[in-house]
Amino acid sequence: MKKSATEDQHLDLNRVDFERAGTGRKAGYKFTIEFTDGKVGNVISGSALAMHLASVIMEDDSAKQILRENNYEVSLNTKFQLSIKNVTPATATKAAPKKTGGESPGEETE
């Protein structure tokens, strides 16, 4: 997840492992988890896999710190590709603009 702060990460997972562990419904493995301000920001109760993954991520202290610093979207598609994206708005990652020290016309200095 740390690398996802600067670029999207994509992981190809083993389909057979999911089929052995689950019900075999491909559609049941598709989900998106939105982490906003260090918390899950969307409803994931429809996917047990998403709930378990979110729980494991939130139990890890390092992951919790990363999630407090930026917003992320973790998704799994039907091709068993896990994607982790930093979706923090650009304005939140930039520092506030600094004043140049120049005065606007009509301003008086003390």
Secondary structure, DSSP 8 states (H G I E B T S, - for coil): -GGGGTS-EEEE--HHHHHHHS-S-GGGG-EEEEEETTEE-S--TT-HHHHHHHHHHHH-HHHHHHHHHS-EEEEE-TT-EEEEEE---HHHHS------S---TT----
